[in-house]
């Protein structure tokens, strides 16, 4: 049963911040939206357009300045084409798009500007105040705009957020997770590793909440190779009334959003029956309900009050029966020689059971800087269901770039069956057959050839009792000031989710 506050809402997954070759990046915008439609419900391709306080005059950064200026010219030249494609691929009820651009600032931090639709103009504002003046002008003309800070965790003055400048006008949410890293706190997972530097504790989500700022949270990929939603780089989810521009926009404005790393984790949180993003009137008694359906085995689910964990639900050892409840099986493809493209063709069938759902987990090339040789195409994956119990998948891998960096492709199958239920079919011409009775105990691996050739892995079948959680607690406020609550979810496979807060006003 849906939590109170969510009964007329549906969850949709998207990525509002990704790049392609329109500015500085790689691949066509058509490739970007082809990739987005594989595993997202909504998306935006966001060209880089302006940097008013670029550090010019520093010989060390001459190449950086030239690189950005070239990208800005490309974005301006292709702006009309971006608007056309943004509108052409949009269809309410199937796939939703928004026009957007990225605005850099050393002083104020980087922001993305979004338009509710496919019409809008590039705003080359000199500072954040001027940007807001321009957005107010557009609002008076009937346009609806958002201004969302991103990679907030960098040091203020070095393209990180300045919380003293932040207001909720045009900015109901902030991007706290992307390929740059996670800015929940200065000791959270996914540290900043980009050449721009580490994260600063004064620029984190928790610092902003402590300062009394009101905002929801989202994740995005900030991917630069035409692959919105690239697995593991960051995504967002919204609780909306419908899959439409109106529905997604209203959910963002109401802060019914949460951040994800990759898996389609479904997370609902309510306080006294109100959903995430809400501001409640004063009350000392708070009843908190949480519902989680994960993409793999849940490790723990934590409730935080004023940035401090007050409750942890931990996954206990569950009987690993796979009868009478669905299981999730993640199939991963990759490994093999680095920088050597391998094309995969899979056709799989569930026998003596039911294939309930298919979740693709596709990645794009993680490239930011210029390349001497471009890929022929940046859209190389596809999938389709072939009847009730069959699925076909085509994708490409290129080996893991380092022993600590994953680049595998994947697909997660939700299956209802028993121990004799089988996944069988062909992977690159090789016949495969694996039974749920085997996968209940652990993964099964195969190779396309001999030692050091590309490999595939059917991960352990995870029963619903391990990937779902429903928990409640009662908490009492202290009447000292406005309180806030949010939830974070950790899975054993390293995938996470973070809810937007719920606030309770002081009496």
Secondary structure, DSSP 4 states (H G I P E B T S, - for coil): -PPTT-TT-EEEEEE--B--TTSSS-S-HHHHHHHHHHH-SEE--EEEEEETT--TT-GGGHHHHHHHHHHHHHHHHHHHHHHHHHHHT-BTTTBEE-EEEEEE-TTT--EEEEESSS-------SSHHHHHHHHHHHHHTT--EEEEE-STTBPBTTTB--GGG--STT-SEEEEEETTEE-S-TTSSS---STT--B-GGGSHHHHHHTT---EEEE---BSSS-TT-TTS-EEEEEESSSSHHHHHHHHHTT-EEEESSS--EEEEEETTEETT-EEPP-SEEEEEEEEE-SS-EEEEEEEETTEEEEEEEPPPPP---SSS-EEEEEEEE-SSTT--EEEEEEEEEEEEEEEEEEEE-------S--SS--S-S---EEEE-SSSEEEEEEEE---SBTTB---EEEEEEEEEEEEEEEEEEETTEEEEEEHHHHTT--EEEESSSTTS-EEEEPPPEEHHHHEEEEEEEEE--SSS-EEEEEEEEETTS-EEEEPPEEE---
